[in-house]
Amino acid sequence: MKELLVISGKGGTGKTSLVGGFAVLAENKVLADCDVDAADLHLLLKPTVRETREFYGSKKAVLDHERCTGCGVCVEACRFGAINMGKGHGNTKVQIDPISCEGCAVCSYACPRGAITMKDNLSGYWFTSDTPYGPLVHARLGVAEENSGKLVTQVRRTARSMAEDQGLDYIITDGPPGIGCPVISSISGVDLALIVTEPTVAGTHDMERILQLARHFDTKTMVCINKYDLDEGKAEEIERYCHDEGIQVAGKIPFDEELVNALARGVPAVTPADSGFNQREGRASKAIRELWMKVSSCLE
């Protein structure tokens, strides 16, 4: 079993479009969407949810009004402005804003009456689903919730367990953008990271950052330049950089309106013949097929 992670240094480079194409082309795989802060792979794969689980990723301060005397010690202790003096139960009492609370627990230690306790906070949900292209593990983090790295770990653990139980050959993961905690949770231990970039100044800069992160974890990497023909000079500059760094450019995807039309219909860029859609395969779809052949060969 081999694990492929598709990532990028910035959002909007086309990770999900490529993973959607790989979902059609690859056999014996489980799919995972680790971009839990803004998951969108399900929009292409149309999953049928088989199981839903709650995710508790943090704790929040909860006030016992009966014990609280309104002394204000916790107000002074909170450095996030989450605790204020208000009115409740007929007396001047403390109020805790759960959105502003960072779960640091300082207030619970500072309170002389033991009126504040830390309770598990429902941060989101994770799902196991069936799609026309194979099983999918994905998640949804709540608005303004944190600890997405823990949720990524849960998604990866579940995908690996499914692949082992069913004897599948691949785990194909749509990773989060950037270089933060969710990316670190996604990249550790994978067999190959495919970095998707675009021929822009921001795309080049952020590709270099994610390559540095991959080196830190000693992760094998390949690069794909998406929409390369929008600035072929910049694309050549990326190729030269990768050559100098000893990194293989596995593919270059041209800009193609056929791909845009497919995404607008909510179907993968590479559509199987029995899908019911009369989709003409464009240049981008052909390039994605060639890219998968190189990536799968590298995984063998």
C-alpha positions as CSV (number, residue, x, y, z in Angstrom):
1,M,0.0,0.0,0.0
2,K,1.4,3.4,-1.0
3,E,0.2,6.8,0.2
4,L,0.2,9.7,-2.2
5,L,-0.3,13.3,-0.9
6,V,-1.3,16.1,-3.3
7,I,-0.3,19.5,-1.7
8,S,0.6,23.0,-2.6
9,G,2.1,26.0,-0.9
10,K,-1.0,28.1,-1.5
11,G,-4.6,27.6,-2.2
12,G,-6.3,27.6,-5.6
13,T,-3.5,25.8,-7.6
14,G,-5.7,22.8,-8.6
15,K,-5.0,20.1,-6.0
16,T,-8.6,18.9,-5.8
17,S,-9.0,18.9,-9.6
18,L,-6.0,16.6,-9.9
19,V,-7.1,14.3,-7.1
20,G,-10.6,14.1,-8.8
21,G,-8.8,13.0,-11.9
22,F,-6.7,10.4,-10.0
23,A,-9.8,9.1,-8.4
24,V,-11.1,8.1,-11.8
25,L,-7.8,6.7,-13.1
26,A,-6.5,4.8,-10.1
27,E,-7.7,1.4,-9.1
28,N,-7.9,-0.3,-5.7
29,K,-7.6,2.9,-3.7
30,V,-9.1,4.8,-0.8
31,L,-9.5,8.6,-1.1
32,A,-9.0,11.1,1.7
33,D,-9.7,14.8,1.9
34,C,-7.3,16.3,4.5
35,D,-8.1,19.9,3.7
36,V,-10.5,19.8,6.7
37,D,-10.7,23.6,7.0
38,A,-12.2,23.9,3.5
39,A,-13.0,20.4,2.3
40,D,-14.3,20.3,-1.3
41,L,-13.3,16.9,-2.8
42,H,-16.9,15.7,-2.0
43,L,-18.2,18.3,-4.5
44,L,-16.6,16.3,-7.3
45,L,-17.0,12.7,-6.0
46,K,-20.7,12.9,-4.9
47,P,-20.2,10.7,-1.8
48,T,-22.9,8.7,0.0
49,V,-22.2,9.1,3.7
50,R,-22.0,5.7,5.4
51,E,-20.9,6.8,8.8
52,T,-20.6,10.1,10.7
53,R,-18.5,10.6,13.8
54,E,-18.1,13.6,16.1
55,F,-14.7,15.3,16.5
56,Y,-13.8,16.9,19.8
57,G,-10.6,18.8,19.2
58,S,-10.5,21.3,22.0
59,K,-11.9,22.3,25.3
60,K,-13.9,25.4,26.3
61,A,-14.4,27.1,29.6
62,V,-17.9,26.6,31.2
63,L,-19.1,28.6,34.1
64,D,-21.1,27.3,37.0
65,H,-23.3,30.3,37.9
66,E,-24.3,28.9,41.3
67,R,-20.7,28.8,42.5
68,C,-19.6,32.1,40.8
69,T,-19.5,35.1,43.2
70,G,-18.6,37.6,40.5
71,C,-15.2,38.4,42.1
72,G,-13.7,39.1,38.6
73,V,-10.4,37.2,39.1
74,C,-11.0,35.2,36.0
75,V,-11.7,38.4,34.0
76,E,-8.2,39.7,34.9
77,A,-6.6,36.3,34.2
78,C,-8.0,35.8,30.7
79,R,-5.7,37.2,28.1
80,F,-8.1,36.7,25.2
81,G,-10.9,38.9,26.3
82,A,-13.3,36.0,26.5
83,I,-14.5,36.7,30.0
84,N,-16.5,39.8,31.0
85,M,-18.7,41.0,33.8
86,G,-22.3,40.8,32.9
87,K,-25.7,40.3,34.5
88,G,-27.2,36.9,35.2
89,H,-29.6,35.3,37.7
90,G,-30.4,38.7,39.2
91,N,-26.8,39.5,40.3
92,T,-23.7,40.8,38.6
93,K,-22.1,37.7,37.2
94,V,-19.4,36.6,34.9
95,Q,-20.0,35.8,31.2
96,I,-17.8,33.6,29.0
97,D,-17.8,34.1,25.3
98,P,-17.3,30.6,23.8
99,I,-16.1,31.9,20.4
100,S,-13.3,34.0,22.0
101,C,-12.3,31.3,24.4
102,E,-9.0,29.7,23.4
103,G,-9.3,26.8,25.8
104,C,-6.1,27.7,27.7
105,A,-7.7,26.8,31.1
106,V,-6.0,29.7,33.0
107,C,-9.4,30.9,34.2
108,S,-10.2,27.5,35.7
109,Y,-7.0,27.5,37.7
110,A,-7.4,31.2,38.8
111,C,-11.0,30.9,40.0
112,P,-11.0,30.8,43.8
113,R,-14.4,29.1,43.9
114,G,-13.8,26.4,41.3
115,A,-16.7,27.8,39.3
116,I,-15.0,27.3,35.9
117,T,-14.4,23.9,34.4
118,M,-13.1,22.9,30.9
119,K,-15.5,20.8,28.8
120,D,-14.8,19.0,25.6
121,N,-16.0,21.1,22.6
122,L,-17.6,19.6,19.5
123,S,-15.3,21.0,16.8
124,G,-16.6,19.2,13.7
125,Y,-17.4,15.8,12.1
126,W,-15.6,13.2,10.1
127,F,-17.2,10.8,7.6
128,T,-16.6,7.6,5.8
129,S,-18.4,7.5,2.5
130,D,-18.9,5.6,-0.7
131,T,-18.3,7.2,-4.1
132,P,-18.5,5.9,-7.7
133,Y,-14.7,5.8,-7.6
134,G,-14.1,4.1,-4.3
135,P,-14.3,4.8,-0.5
136,L,-13.7,8.3,0.7
137,V,-12.8,9.6,4.2
138,H,-13.4,13.3,4.7
139,A,-14.3,15.8,7.4
140,R,-15.9,19.1,8.2
141,L,-14.4,21.5,10.8
142,G,-16.8,23.9,12.5
143,V,-16.6,27.6,11.9
144,A,-13.7,29.2,13.6
145,E,-12.7,25.9,15.2
146,E,-9.1,24.9,15.7
147,N,-6.9,21.8,16.0
148,S,-7.4,20.8,12.4
149,G,-4.1,18.9,12.6
150,K,-5.7,16.5,15.0
151,L,-8.7,16.1,12.6
152,V,-6.3,15.5,9.7
153,T,-4.6,12.7,11.8
154,Q,-8.0,11.1,12.3
155,V,-8.8,11.2,8.6
156,R,-5.4,9.7,7.7
157,R,-5.7,7.0,10.4
158,T,-9.2,6.0,9.2
159,A,-8.1,5.9,5.5
160,R,-5.1,3.7,6.3
161,S,-7.2,1.3,8.4
162,M,-9.7,1.0,5.5
163,A,-7.0,0.4,3.0
164,E,-5.4,-2.3,5.2
165,D,-8.7,-4.0,5.9
166,Q,-9.7,-4.1,2.2
167,G,-6.3,-4.8,0.8
168,L,-6.1,-1.7,-1.3
169,D,-3.0,-0.5,-3.2
170,Y,-3.2,3.3,-2.8
171,I,-4.3,6.0,-0.4
172,I,-4.7,9.2,-2.5
173,T,-5.0,12.3,-0.3
174,D,-6.1,15.8,-1.2
175,G,-4.0,17.8,1.2
176,P,-4.4,21.2,2.8
177,P,-2.5,24.3,1.4
178,G,0.3,26.1,3.1
179,I,2.9,24.9,5.5
180,G,1.0,24.9,8.8
181,C,-0.1,22.3,11.3
182,P,-2.6,20.5,9.0
183,V,0.1,20.1,6.3
184,I,2.6,18.8,8.8
185,S,0.0,16.3,10.0
186,S,-0.6,15.3,6.3
187,I,2.9,15.0,5.1
188,S,4.6,12.9,7.7
189,G,5.1,9.3,6.7
190,V,3.7,9.5,3.1
191,D,5.4,7.7,0.3
192,L,5.2,10.6,-2.2
193,A,4.1,14.2,-2.1
194,L,3.0,15.7,-5.4
195,I,3.4,19.5,-5.1
196,V,1.1,21.4,-7.4
197,T,2.2,24.9,-8.3
198,E,1.3,27.6,-10.9
199,P,3.4,29.9,-13.0
200,T,3.1,33.0,-10.8
201,V,5.4,34.8,-8.3
202,A,3.2,33.6,-5.4
203,G,3.0,30.1,-6.7
204,T,6.8,29.8,-7.1
205,H,7.5,31.3,-3.7
206,D,5.1,29.0,-1.9
207,M,6.3,26.0,-3.8
208,E,9.8,26.6,-2.5
209,R,8.4,26.8,1.1
210,I,6.5,23.5,0.8
211,L,9.6,21.9,-0.7
212,Q,11.6,23.0,2.4
213,L,9.0,21.4,4.6
214,A,9.1,18.2,2.6
215,R,12.9,18.0,3.0
216,H,12.5,18.4,6.7
217,F,10.4,15.3,6.9
218,D,12.6,13.5,4.3
219,T,9.6,13.1,2.0
220,K,10.0,12.1,-1.6
221,T,8.5,14.9,-3.8
222,M,7.5,15.6,-7.4
223,V,6.2,18.8,-8.9
224,C,3.3,19.5,-11.2
225,I,2.9,22.9,-12.9
226,N,-0.8,23.6,-13.5
227,K,-1.9,26.1,-16.1
228,Y,1.7,26.3,-17.2
229,D,0.8,28.0,-20.6
230,L,-0.6,31.1,-18.9
231,D,3.1,32.2,-18.4
232,E,5.5,29.8,-20.1
233,G,8.4,31.9,-19.1
234,K,7.6,31.5,-15.4
235,A,6.9,27.8,-16.0
236,E,10.4,27.4,-17.5
237,E,11.8,29.2,-14.4
238,I,10.1,26.7,-12.1
239,E,11.5,23.8,-14.2
240,R,15.0,25.2,-13.9
241,Y,14.7,25.6,-10.2
242,C,13.4,22.0,-9.8
243,H,16.2,20.7,-12.0
244,D,18.8,22.5,-9.9
245,E,17.2,21.1,-6.7
246,G,17.1,17.5,-8.1
247,I,13.3,17.4,-8.1
248,Q,11.4,15.8,-11.0
249,V,8.7,17.8,-12.8
250,A,6.2,15.0,-13.3
251,G,3.8,17.0,-15.5
252,K,2.6,20.3,-16.9
253,I,-1.1,20.8,-17.2
254,P,-2.3,23.4,-19.7
255,F,-5.2,25.7,-19.1
256,D,-8.3,24.1,-20.7
257,E,-11.9,25.3,-20.8
258,E,-13.1,21.7,-21.0
259,L,-11.7,21.1,-17.5
260,V,-13.4,24.3,-16.3
261,N,-16.7,23.1,-17.8
262,A,-16.4,19.7,-16.1
263,L,-15.8,21.3,-12.7
264,A,-18.7,23.6,-13.2
265,R,-20.9,20.5,-13.7
266,G,-19.4,19.0,-10.6
267,V,-17.6,16.0,-12.2
268,P,-13.9,15.1,-12.2
269,A,-11.7,16.4,-15.0
270,V,-11.1,12.9,-16.3
271,T,-14.6,11.5,-16.7
272,P,-15.2,7.7,-17.3
273,A,-17.1,6.7,-20.4
274,D,-20.0,5.3,-18.5
275,S,-20.6,8.5,-16.5
276,G,-23.5,9.7,-18.6
277,F,-21.8,13.0,-19.4
278,N,-20.9,13.7,-23.0
279,Q,-17.6,15.3,-22.2
280,R,-14.9,15.7,-24.8
281,E,-11.5,15.0,-23.4
282,G,-9.4,18.1,-23.6
283,R,-5.7,18.8,-23.4
284,A,-5.8,19.0,-19.6
285,S,-7.5,15.6,-19.2
286,K,-4.9,14.0,-21.3
287,A,-2.1,15.7,-19.3
288,I,-3.6,14.4,-16.1
289,R,-3.7,10.9,-17.5
290,E,0.0,11.2,-18.4
291,L,0.7,12.6,-14.9
292,W,-0.9,9.7,-13.2
293,M,1.2,7.2,-15.2
294,K,4.4,8.9,-14.0
295,V,3.2,9.3,-10.4
296,S,2.0,5.7,-10.2
297,S,5.3,4.5,-11.7
298,C,7.1,6.4,-9.0
299,L,5.0,4.8,-6.3
300,E,5.8,1.2,-7.4
